[in-house]
Amino acid sequence: MSDLNRVETAYRRIGSRWAWNVVSFAGFQGWESSLRRRTVEHLELRHGDRVLDIACGRGSNFPHLQRAVGAQGHIVGVDYSATMLAGAKELIRRERWTNVEIVRGDAAETHFNAAFDGALCTVAMTVIPRWQDAMRRMIGAVQPGRRIAIMDGRLPTGLARAGLPFARFFSRIVAADLDRDVESECKKMLNNIREEVRMFGTYFIISGEGPSGV
Ligand SMILES: C[S@@+](CC[C@H](N)C(=O)[O-])C[C@H]1O[C@@H](n2cnc3c(N)ncnc32)[C@H](O)[C@@H]1O
């Protein structure tokens, strides 16, 4: 089975509304909304901006992005899992949003013509099989001087290491590889870095500006 098929299979299992609610609750332990809000704040979006959500899943970032870009703004979400995207479409329909576009595809291969005013990827750089390619595409889609933000889980350190068995177990369920050094890769690819660590070191948010021509 290819890595992408493995992703598709995992998210067919956990991508339904009820299953995703359980998975999100277990993964974020009550911090989901604040982590998502804070990640969107890193983008410094303005009303009317165009923003790209890489591996958008069921659209859990969309309410935060809507507040940031307003009804005049535009949100584009990309994801590989048809099951997760069905959830995103259902959310868009329920909220009657007319400024959100959903694209099904591999984030490592998708080419974006438009210049975005910001891009984010939440809890997915550890999941996307060719994640460095996806990061390059994401950075290339954003106008120079505007920000790219990544929020993801990381292996617990210090006292939080007591949670390591749970982190390893949970990462198998969501097909994540917590051994990837996403933060170091961001520091190589982005300028003007800002980073913060949350939830006792088990999550990070990192953002920066892409150099032109990545
Ligand atoms: C843990 S979920 C996170 C979803 C969403 N970003 C969120 O914050 O709720 C990981 C997502 O990555 C998506 N994904 C994995 N590999 C992908 C790829 N190559 N291209 C696009 N999406 C991918 C999965 O389909 C899944 O929706």
The ligand as an SDF file (V2000), in Angstrom:
LIG
                    3D

 27 29  0  0  0  0  0  0  0  0999 V2000
   -4.6490   15.1240   11.5350 C   0  0  0  0  0  0  0  0  0  0  0  0
   -5.5230   15.5970   10.0880 S   0  0  0  0  0  0  0  0  0  0  0  0
   -5.5460   17.3670   10.2590 C   0  0  0  0  0  0  0  0  0  0  0  0
   -6.6490   18.0230    9.4950 C   0  0  0  0  0  0  0  0  0  0  0  0
   -6.7330   19.5370    9.6820 C   0  0  0  0  0  0  0  0  0  0  0  0
   -5.5500   20.2150    9.2020 N   0  0  0  0  0  0  0  0  0  0  0  0
   -6.9970   19.9040   11.1160 C   0  0  0  0  0  0  0  0  0  0  0  0
   -6.2280   20.7080   11.6850 O   0  0  0  0  0  0  0  0  0  0  0  0
   -7.9860   19.4140   11.6850 O   0  0  0  0  0  0  0  0  0  0  0  0
   -4.3270   15.3390    8.8090 C   0  0  0  0  0  0  0  0  0  0  0  0
   -4.8780   15.6400    7.4290 C   0  0  0  0  0  0  0  0  0  0  0  0
   -3.8200   15.5790    6.4790 O   0  0  0  0  0  0  0  0  0  0  0  0
   -4.4060   15.1420    5.2640 C   0  0  0  0  0  0  0  0  0  0  0  0
   -3.3360   14.7180    4.3480 N   0  0  0  0  0  0  0  0  0  0  0  0
   -2.4130   13.7620    4.5540 C   0  0  0  0  0  0  0  0  0  0  0  0
   -1.6020   13.6500    3.4950 N   0  0  0  0  0  0  0  0  0  0  0  0
   -2.0120   14.5830    2.5980 C   0  0  0  0  0  0  0  0  0  0  0  0
   -1.5370   14.9710    1.3240 C   0  0  0  0  0  0  0  0  0  0  0  0
   -0.4940   14.3870    0.7500 N   0  0  0  0  0  0  0  0  0  0  0  0
   -2.1810   15.9750    0.6910 N   0  0  0  0  0  0  0  0  0  0  0  0
   -3.2430   16.5870    1.2650 C   0  0  0  0  0  0  0  0  0  0  0  0
   -3.7280   16.2510    2.4710 N   0  0  0  0  0  0  0  0  0  0  0  0
   -3.1130   15.2570    3.1460 C   0  0  0  0  0  0  0  0  0  0  0  0
   -5.3170   14.0180    5.7210 C   0  0  0  0  0  0  0  0  0  0  0  0
   -6.2350   13.6620    4.7240 O   0  0  0  0  0  0  0  0  0  0  0  0
   -5.9560   14.6700    6.9450 C   0  0  0  0  0  0  0  0  0  0  0  0
   -7.1260   15.3590    6.6250 O   0  0  0  0  0  0  0  0  0  0  0  0
  1  2  1  0
  2  3  1  0
  2 10  1  0
  3  4  1  0
  4  5  1  0
  5  6  1  0
  5  7  1  0
  7  8  2  0
  7  9  1  0
 10 11  1  0
 11 12  1  0
 11 26  1  0
 12 13  1  0
 13 14  1  0
 13 24  1  0
 14 15  1  0
 14 23  1  0
 15 16  2  0
 16 17  1  0
 17 18  1  0
 17 23  2  0
 18 19  1  0
 18 20  2  0
 20 21  1  0
 21 22  2  0
 22 23  1  0
 24 25  1  0
 24 26  1  0
 26 27  1  0
M  CHG  2   2   1   9  -1
M  END
$$$$
